[in-house]
Amino acid sequence: MPGQNSIILSRNVTITFPKPISKEDFIKRIKELALNVVAFLKDDGCYQLGHIKFISTTNGEDYLQLSVFDLDQLPKVDGILKKTFEKIKLTLNVIVFGGARDEIDNKLSQEIKSLETYFDV
């Protein structure tokens, strides 16, 4: 899929929370994060989405994968996480066509910071 107009971004983040959080709350927040990124991409001139993937794991044995393959679809969530956890590793991959690389990169940084702020990190 890479081509002249493609933008490929990847992030690896480990977040340690000050108190245990529930998987339901985490899933709710990363769905919101994905929807915020999709809305931004539409406004930023993205004309085609390769994919947006968020892969989360708490200890290497459990995982949660959130995927978006179309700008007009809701995120799909697969996998399982522990009921509560205090630390999570998050890998974000974004492949888009159109838009501005720096602006998309900044948006991902803002959304990660928003996630951390929500959970008081």
BASE-705797 format. One line per field, with one value per atom (N, C-alpha, C): residue in one letter; x, y, z. Coordinates in Angstrom, 3 decimals. Each point is the difference from the previous one (the first is absolute). Layout:
<guvos>
resn: a; ...;
u: X; ...;
v: Y; ...;
w: Z; ...;
</guvos>
This chain:
<guvos>
resn: m; m; m; p; p; p; g; g; g; q; q; q; n; n; n; s; s; s; i; i; i; i; i; i; l; l; l; s; s; s; r; r; r; n; n; n; v; v; v; t; t; t; i; i; i; t; t; t; f; f; f; p; p; p; k; k; k; p; p; p; i; i; i; s; s; s; k; k; k; e; e; e; d; d; d; f; f; f; i; i; i; k; k; k; r; r; r; i; i; i; k; k; k; e; e; e; l; l; l; a; a; a; l; l; l; n; n; n; v; v; v; v; v; v; a; a; a; f; f; f; l; l; l; k; k; k; d; d; d; d; d; d; g; g; g; c; c; c; y; y; y; q; q; q; l; l; l; g; g; g; h; h; h; i; i; i; k; k; k; f; f; f; i; i; i; s; s; s; t; t; t; t; t; t; n; n; n; g; g; g; e; e; e; d; d; d; y; y; y; l; l; l; q; q; q; l; l; l; s; s; s; v; v; v; f; f; f; d; d; d; l; l; l; d; d; d; q; q; q; l; l; l; p; p; p; k; k; k; v; v; v; d; d; d; g; g; g; i; i; i; l; l; l; k; k; k; k; k; k; t; t; t; f; f; f; e; e; e; k; k; k; i; i; i; k; k; k; l; l; l; t; t; t; l; l; l; n; n; n; v; v; v; i; i; i; v; v; v; f; f; f; g; g; g; g; g; g; a; a; a; r; r; r; d; d; d; e; e; e; i; i; i; d; d; d; n; n; n; k; k; k; l; l; l; s; s; s; q; q; q; e; e; e; i; i; i; k; k; k; s; s; s; l; l; l; e; e; e; t; t; t; y; y; y; f; f; f; d; d; d; v; v; v;
u: 0.781; -0.781; 0.835; 1.236; 0.775; 0.155; -0.103; 0.132; 0.370; -0.051; 0.441; -0.818; -1.289; -0.842; -0.309; 0.631; -0.330; 0.760; -0.642; 0.601; -0.107; 1.133; 0.037; 0.615; -0.767; 0.472; -0.162; 0.937; -0.071; 0.493; -0.642; 0.381; -0.048; 0.929; -0.016; 0.025; -0.996; -0.147; -0.285; 0.636; -0.341; -0.565; -1.188; -0.667; -0.160; 0.469; -0.192; -0.998; -1.075; -1.077; 0.203; -0.402; 0.188; -0.889; -1.065; -0.892; -0.559; -0.463; -0.537; -1.161; 0.003; -1.117; -0.698; -1.251; -0.761; 0.184; -0.083; 0.116; -1.120; -1.201; -1.127; 0.287; 0.559; 0.332; 1.097; 0.997; 1.082; -0.526; -0.838; -0.559; -0.818; -0.794; -0.804; 0.905; 1.090; 0.899; 0.759; 0.457; 0.730; -0.944; -1.269; -0.976; -0.180; -0.106; -0.113; 1.243; 1.166; 1.252; -0.029; -0.408; -0.062; -0.977; -1.167; -0.987; 0.515; 0.725; 0.606; 1.028; 0.816; 1.004; -0.681; -1.038; -0.719; -0.606; -0.644; -0.585; 1.088; 1.117; 1.117; 0.498; 0.163; 0.494; -0.917; -1.295; -0.958; 0.180; 0.164; 0.172; 1.362; 0.997; 1.370; 0.270; -0.974; 0.185; 0.353; -0.140; 0.233; -1.102; 0.388; -1.005; -0.155; 0.916; -0.137; 0.755; -0.601; 0.602; 0.526; 1.278; 0.541; -0.497; 0.358; -0.562; 0.466; -0.741; 0.408; -0.085; 1.075; 0.010; 0.597; -0.676; 0.513; 0.067; 1.187; 0.166; 0.500; -0.750; 0.301; 0.234; 0.975; 0.239; 0.441; -0.451; 0.377; 1.163; 0.149; 1.088; 0.541; -0.362; 0.472; -0.855; -0.904; -0.865; -1.401; -0.428; -1.299; 0.238; -1.008; 0.136; -1.379; -0.001; -1.207; 0.415; -0.725; 0.296; -1.197; 0.222; -1.023; 0.420; -0.909; 0.324; -1.038; 0.487; -0.866; 0.578; -0.836; 0.465; -0.666; -0.964; -0.737; -0.366; 0.127; -0.297; -1.462; -0.865; -1.425; -0.498; 0.921; -0.393; 0.402; -0.730; 0.353; 1.166; 0.776; 1.104; -0.505; 0.779; -0.300; 1.000; -0.496; 0.845; -0.028; 1.190; 0.155; 0.983; -0.084; 0.960; -0.534; 0.876; -0.382; 1.110; -0.393; 0.928; -0.411; 0.936; -0.337; -1.104; -0.774; -1.131; 0.454; 1.109; 0.602; 1.510; 0.653; 1.449; 0.548; 1.308; 0.672; 1.045; 0.297; 1.011; -0.424; 0.216; -0.367; 0.998; 0.303; 0.838; -0.926; 0.178; -0.881; 0.848; -0.344; 0.638; -1.044; 0.316; -0.907; 0.617; -0.766; 0.425; -1.070; 0.436; -0.923; 0.575; -0.802; 0.369; -1.136; 0.323; -1.002; 0.560; -0.901; 0.362; -0.613; 0.841; -0.435; 0.209; -0.109; 0.207; 1.451; 0.280; 1.333; 0.635; 1.149; 0.689; 0.185; 0.541; 0.270; -1.274; -1.054; -1.263; -0.605; 0.101; -0.514; 0.831; 1.306; 0.894; -0.322; -0.221; -0.368; -1.340; -0.946; -1.312; 0.142; 0.813; 0.231; 0.601; 0.956; 0.609; -1.038; -0.859; -1.065; -0.942; -0.376; -0.936; 0.620; 1.279; 0.683; 0.059; 0.323; 0.043; -1.388; -1.030; -1.371; -0.356; 0.428; -0.218; 0.679; 1.245; 0.741; -0.643; -0.435; -0.647; -1.299; -0.778; -1.264; 0.230; 1.052; 0.283; 0.959; 0.222; 0.836; 1.442; 0.574; 1.395; 0.917;
v: -1.198; 1.198; 1.281; -0.020; 1.229; 0.560; 1.296; 0.666; 1.440; 0.766; 1.382; 0.824; -0.243; 0.801; -0.680; -1.129; -0.711; 0.584; -0.096; 0.403; -1.205; -0.433; -1.153; 0.445; -0.139; 0.400; -1.155; -0.126; -1.047; 0.568; -0.402; 0.424; -1.183; -0.065; -0.961; 0.798; -0.236; 0.750; -0.983; 0.201; -0.752; 0.995; -0.292; 0.897; -0.738; 0.621; -0.533; 0.911; -0.578; 0.753; 0.066; 1.095; 0.136; -0.934; -0.479; -0.950; -0.934; -1.178; -0.928; 0.613; -0.270; 0.440; -1.234; 0.170; -1.130; -0.074; -1.229; -0.180; 0.736; 0.046; 0.679; 1.491; 0.618; 1.424; 0.227; -0.865; 0.119; -0.157; -0.992; -0.223; 1.215; 0.528; 1.190; 1.149; 0.211; 1.114; -0.212; -1.223; -0.167; 0.039; -0.379; 0.180; 1.486; 0.809; 1.444; 0.558; -0.489; 0.426; -0.296; -1.205; -0.385; 0.877; 0.252; 0.852; 1.427; 0.501; 1.334; 0.051; -1.054; -0.054; -0.071; -0.821; -0.109; 1.348; 0.682; 1.317; 0.974; -0.034; 0.870; -0.315; -1.286; -0.391; 0.489; -0.113; 0.488; 1.495; 0.760; 1.446; 0.385; -0.868; 0.299; -0.341; -0.534; -0.277; -1.435; -0.888; -1.421; -0.481; -0.601; -0.480; -1.515; -0.710; -1.450; -0.463; -0.951; -0.551; -1.394; -0.216; -1.356; -0.748; 0.509; -0.487; 0.852; -0.113; 0.495; -1.211; -0.306; -1.144; 0.445; -0.404; 0.171; -1.402; -0.451; -1.315; 0.229; -0.512; 0.213; -1.326; -0.028; -1.199; 0.418; -0.763; 0.334; -0.834; -1.218; -0.856; -0.927; 0.233; -0.838; -1.221; -0.336; -1.157; 0.403; 1.168; 0.490; 1.123; 0.280; 1.090; 0.503; 1.217; 0.597; 0.702; -0.217; 0.649; 0.810; 1.274; 0.871; 0.308; -0.182; 0.203; 0.886; 0.856; 0.793; -0.145; -0.435; -0.206; 0.938; 0.775; 0.899; 1.241; 1.159; 1.252; 0.129; -0.808; 0.084; -1.165; -0.783; -1.116; 0.282; -0.636; 0.078; -0.939; 0.291; -0.890; -1.383; -1.021; -1.373; -0.419; -0.624; -0.423; -1.516; -0.595; -1.446; -0.270; -1.200; -0.424; 0.175; -0.265; 0.092; 0.678; 0.666; 0.581; -0.457; 0.100; -0.271; 0.955; -0.381; 0.803; 1.384; 0.043; 1.274; -0.121; 1.140; 0.004; 1.377; 0.040; 1.255; 0.421; -0.873; 0.305; -0.644; 0.735; -0.540; 0.482; -0.884; 0.350; 0.195; 1.103; 0.353; 0.246; -0.698; 0.220; 0.592; 1.135; 0.667; -0.022; -0.393; 0.019; 0.707; 0.947; 0.752; 0.052; -0.395; 0.128; 0.748; 1.153; 0.818; 0.523; 0.426; 0.628; 1.390; 1.007; 1.389; 0.536; 1.302; 0.628; 0.413; 0.564; 0.512; -0.833; -0.592; -0.892; 0.649; 1.207; 0.643; 0.244; 0.392; 0.249; -1.294; -1.073; -1.290; -0.494; 0.139; -0.392; 0.798; 1.299; 0.846; -0.426; -0.365; -0.445; -1.279; -0.945; -1.222; 0.327; 0.918; 0.411; 0.621; 0.843; 0.630; -1.051; -0.973; -1.029; -0.901; -0.316; -0.791; 0.794; 1.276; 0.861; 0.092; 0.097; 0.047; -1.282; -1.141; -1.281; -0.029; 0.449; 0.037; 0.971; 1.150; 0.980; -0.546; -0.665; -0.568; -0.963; -0.804; -0.977; 0.529; 1.316; 0.636; -0.472; -0.234; -0.469; 1.191;
w: 0.000; 0.000; 0.000; 0.525; 0.013; -1.406; -0.099; -1.277; 0.223; -1.056; 0.058; 0.995; 0.137; 0.877; 1.327; 0.275; 1.228; 1.184; 1.148; 1.269; 0.913; 0.527; 0.884; 1.320; 1.078; 1.320; 0.971; 0.904; 1.010; 1.324; 1.068; 1.348; 0.937; 0.916; 1.097; 1.293; 0.836; 1.241; 1.133; 1.131; 1.201; 0.997; 0.497; 0.951; 1.320; 1.066; 1.342; 0.704; 0.478; 0.620; 1.512; 0.640; 1.446; 0.825; -0.610; 0.669; -1.063; 0.385; -1.002; -0.777; -1.305; -0.835; -0.556; -0.366; -0.536; -1.508; -0.510; -1.444; -0.726; 0.603; -0.638; -0.180; 1.040; -0.080; -1.033; -0.021; -0.971; -1.421; -0.224; -1.336; -0.444; 0.892; -0.315; -0.442; 0.734; -0.308; -1.308; -0.292; -1.263; -1.200; 0.195; -1.083; -0.294; 1.059; -0.177; -0.682; 0.406; -0.612; -1.497; -0.370; -1.415; -0.770; 0.570; -0.670; -0.164; 0.996; -0.102; -1.122; -0.118; -1.059; -1.365; -0.137; -1.272; -0.394; 0.931; -0.296; -0.440; 0.689; -0.368; -1.409; -0.302; -1.320; -1.110; 0.216; -0.998; -0.228; 1.084; -0.102; -0.571; 0.174; -0.414; -1.465; -0.689; -1.421; -0.330; 0.960; -0.268; -0.948; -1.100; -0.950; 0.008; 0.653; 0.115; 1.238; 0.677; 1.203; -0.303; 0.282; -0.061; 1.221; 1.176; 1.256; 1.164; 1.077; 1.308; 0.901; 0.703; 0.924; 1.324; 1.063; 1.355; 0.594; 0.320; 0.616; 1.418; 0.967; 1.410; 0.685; 0.913; 0.797; 1.398; 0.997; 1.377; 0.491; -0.489; 0.487; -1.078; -1.235; -1.089; -0.266; 0.923; -0.195; -0.445; 0.388; -0.443; -1.009; -0.792; -0.952; -0.387; -0.463; -0.543; -1.279; -1.063; -1.265; -0.451; -0.253; -0.553; -1.428; -0.948; -1.416; -0.669; -0.894; -0.871; -1.405; -0.941; -1.364; -1.006; 0.461; -0.883; 0.796; -0.602; 0.697; 0.398; -0.594; 0.301; 0.858; 0.569; 0.859; 1.445; 0.913; 1.411; 0.291; 1.033; 0.370; 0.388; -0.352; 0.366; 1.073; 1.068; 1.112; 0.101; 0.081; 0.155; 1.127; 0.554; 1.004; 1.414; 0.954; 1.399; 0.797; 1.037; 0.966; 1.383; 0.933; 1.391; 0.432; 1.001; 0.474; 0.469; 0.749; 0.404; -0.167; -0.168; -0.168; 0.346; 0.271; 0.351; -1.026; -0.962; -1.010; -1.310; -1.093; -1.313; -1.044; -0.933; -1.146; -1.185; -0.689; -1.105; -1.248; -1.073; -1.297; -0.925; -0.595; -0.927; -1.385; -0.983; -1.399; -0.817; -0.805; -0.841; -1.410; -0.972; -1.408; -0.683; -0.566; -0.674; -1.310; -0.846; -1.259; 0.003; -0.148; 0.075; 1.401; 0.129; 1.300; 0.174; 1.160; 0.303; 1.109; -0.281; 0.937; 1.375; 0.046; 1.288; 0.801; -0.688; 0.691; 0.544; -0.761; 0.462; 1.178; -0.088; 1.088; 1.269; -0.150; 1.148; 0.593; -0.847; 0.480; 0.814; -0.461; 0.770; 1.364; 0.025; 1.276; 0.926; -0.541; 0.803; 0.568; -0.800; 0.452; 1.060; -0.140; 1.026; 1.299; -0.097; 1.187; 0.642; -0.814; 0.508; 0.743; -0.525; 0.644; 1.366; 0.045; 1.256; 0.987; -0.462; 0.874; 0.566; -0.824; 0.453; 1.174; -0.107; 1.044; 1.071; 0.016; 1.029; 0.016; -1.144; -0.058; 0.107;
</guvos>
